[in-house]
Amino acid sequence: MKRYSFYISLYIIIPVIFAGFSILSVIISFRITEYYMRQGIKLTGPIFFLAVLIAFVAFVCGLLVVRFLLKPVQAFVEKAKHLPVLSVHGDEKSESIKGDEIQRFTQVFKKVTDVLSKVDARQLFPEVIGESMAMRGVMSQIVKVAPTDSTVLILGDSGTGKELVATSIYEHSLRCDKPFVKINCVAIPEELLESELFGHEKGAFTGATSRKPGKFEIADKGTIFLDEIGDMPLNLQAKLLRVLQEREFDRVGGNKPIKVDVRFIAASNKDLEKMVEQGLFREDLYYRLNVFSLRLPQLSERKEDIPLLVDNFLKKSPKSAKIYSMSLQMLMNYSWPGNIRELQNTIERAAVLCDKGIIEVRHLPENIIDGLGDHFLEESTESSSSSIDDQLREIEKGMIIEALRKTDGVQAKAAEILGINQRSLWHRVKKHGIDAGSFKN
């Protein structure tokens, strides 16, 4: 015999239970009052005991409902608190106990959500190195837009990883089993770019000895990535607009329209909106491309990712090496105008130069050391009264981050390395806004 199950939301069940109890209490009260009035008995005593009884029953029912709801939550919180990735140490633990139960639940749920978002990011985007809030925001946007066919415009400075993000969008799209064609608009001479994009017919120009399909034909049913689209000549922008609007184009030297079905991803390190105002980029093309824009943060905006990036680059470097804590601090205080690409080149160069497999400050490029001095000098010019304090704060923050990185986020061990007690470390972590959980494996 087939059994049927029906599930009703707790938002309905709990109000219905208490509403039913209220109605039942009113009915019982009315019947008892009616009976005593017919018998001519005073109501003072019975009503008092009835009120006490109803209050007691209501209390017991409420307790049972709360226990029924909170028991699995409490069990989850207790188990989660003892997991290594969420465990707290020393004074941080005593500090959290001061809050009420709801606050403690909220803290644990927040940590669990934070850890799950990082795990999710690592699993979905293993090639993207970064666990900062800025990068997790980018990954969240990638997850939302990737399964659609919407045109994506990736904006960001050189070296921020625009091509890597475009590849991630393709890999998580519904076209991931179809062609993915990349073309750099600035790397191909202007006179050859049209032929590369749209192909050419035999005899279309000198040297065209045979028909050649363009990138759009090759990418049919798949995805095309146009990198540095801000450098595309204006005459080609008009032809690209036609492909975006009508999904068709003509080969160079041809007169028969070719239909294509492609998903567009474009990227630029230039301010396209400003270029539109200056007449250097077509306004209609800009709005066609800017359906879903992704702005990648500069490395200076996600400095907490630098230790992770350094570790990753050291693993891939041609020579095995480790980095000295003061060297890492220098890297974290540098402004990185070249972003991730500059960091990668710096680590590879330093790994080759280091003698005993340890990257020291002297192995770093002069522009980083000199640039760091200029950076502090600029800060001192802007606010001479607080420049030393700012520098000391940055150094302290870097030392704490390095200690947490070495100990996988275990604050008790990090405090030992730094030579301070756990309570002092916890307060410093809180003061600098450091996410200690992000260093846990």
C-alpha positions, 0 to 999 in steps of 0.5 A: 500500500502506497504511503503519502507524506505531507510536509507543512512549514513550521511558519504555519504549524507553530502559529496554528498550535498557539492559536488552537491553544488560545481558542481551547483556553477561551472555550474552557474558560467560557464553559466553566464560567457558565457552569459556575454562574448557573450554580451561583458560585463565586468565580474568584477562586476558580478563575484564579486557579484556571488562569494559573493552570492555563499559564502552566500548560502554555508554558509547558507547550512553549517549552516543548516547541522551543526545545523541539526546534532548538535541540537540533540547532544546539546539537549542530552548534556544539559539534561545529564549535569543536571542529578544528576549522571553527574552533576558538582559543583562549580568550576568544572563546571566553569572549564569545560566551558572554553573549546570549544563546542567539548571539552564539548561534549567529556567530557559529552560523556566520563562521560556518557560512564563511568557511563554506563560501571559501570551500565552495570557491576553492572547489568551483574555481581551483585556478583562482587564488584568493579568499578575500571578500572582494574575490569571493564577491567576484566568484559569486557573480561568476556563478550567477552569470556563467549558466546564462548566455548574457554578454559579460564585460570584464573590467580591471587593470592589467594583471588582475586576472581578466583572462582567468575570470573569462575562462572560469565563466566559460568552464561553468557555462552551458557551452563548456563543451563547445569551442572557446576562442580567445583573441587579443585585440591589441596583439594583432595588427589593425590591418589583420584583425578584421581577417582574424575575426571574420575570415576572408575569401580567396583572393580578397587581398594579396596573399589570400591564396585560399578561403580562411574561416574567422574566429567567429566561425570557429567559435560558432555554438561556443564562446568568444573572448575579446580581450583588450576590446578598448583597443579595437579600431572604430571601423571594426567596432561597427562590424562587431556591433552588427555581429552582436545585434544580428548574429551575422557577418561577412567575410573579407571579400565576401558578400554572403552573410554568415550566421553564428551563435556565439556567447560574447565575453569582452575585457578591457583595462581602459575606462570605456565610459570615458572613451565613449565621451571622448569619441574613441569607443562607440556608445552603442557598442559599449551598451551592447557589451555592458549587459553584465559587468564584472569589475576585478579588484586591484591587488592593493585592494585584496592584500590579504590574498598576497600570502596565498598568491606567494605560496602558489607562485613559490610552488610553481617557481623553477627553483624551490624556495621559501620566503622570509617573514620580513620579505613577505611584509615588504610585499604586503606593504607594496602598492603593486601597480602591475597587480598579480602579474608583477607579483608573479614575476617578482617571486620567480625572480627572487626564487632564482636569486636566493642562495639558501632557498630563503627569499630575503629582503635583499632578493627583492627588486629595488623598485619595491624597496624604493617604492615602499620608502616613497609610499611611506614618504607620501603618507608622512607628507599627507599626515605627518602626525600619524605616519609613524603610527600607520607604518607600525600598524601595517608592520604589526598587521603583516607580522600577525598575518604571517604568523597566522599563515604559518600556523594555519590560523591556530591563534594559540600557536601564532601567539607563541611565535609572536611572543605575546599572550592569546588575549593580546593577539585576539585583540590585535586581530580584531583591531586590524580586521584580520579574518583568522579563519581564512588561514585555516586549511 
